[in-house]
Amino acid sequence: MSSYKSDKIIVKKNGEDLFNTLTEFENLKNFLPPNIEKFEAKGETCVIKVANLPEIKLNIHEKISNKFVCYSASESPVPFLMKSFIEKIDNNSCHLIFEIDIELNPMTKMILEKPIKSFINQISNAASKLS
């Protein structure tokens, strides 16, 4: 299993607001890179199609109020988990770390490692601008 983590960022939201933002799939659109061809959100499920990549269906796999959200790719050629760790700093801000855990064979890892790192940095940068 390969694991890719973002840097720890500061988000100027309290834990509850950040948790609610991360668990509402419609908000995920604000974190995604601009080359999205398809985005559909319905409840705790979302479908994303990024240019040159297969369509992915995400579900909320696990959540711990104000601390943790885990999304799973239920319909993807390469199953993975994307985790969000929330750590309270004070009443108005939190630390946030994104992590992607994915099972890759060595050849696929060589191909996907750079795009995965780029993706996790893009969503982390977008999240750091939340307020």
Phi, psi and omega in degrees: 000129176260143181232132180235123183245145172279169169292157174285123181246164174254129177244130182274063175217152174285166185303319181294314179297318180295316177302314180297322177297316183287335181267352176262105187302330179301329178288338181301330180305326181289344182263343190279154177294163185289346184271038178276126179266333182212137175212119177227126180241134178214107179061237181260027179226148180210144177244129182231135174233114177262143179309135177069011177231156179290159177293142182234135174254121179254143174232152171283117186269321182201147175210143175236116188314125175065010183228326192204138172224133178235127177254142175240145176270103185275332178232089182210144177298334178233101181298143179206166172241138172241122185247146175236120180253123181250130179229118182296133172261307177206194183289348184237003182204158182218157166271148178221134175231133172258145178218136174244125176250124187214141178266113182232139171283164186304321181292314179296322179300318179299324182282318189265344186302313181295313177298325179294314179299318179297315180299313183294326176290324178295315181290327177294316178298318179295319180294327181294344180267358178293147174206000000 
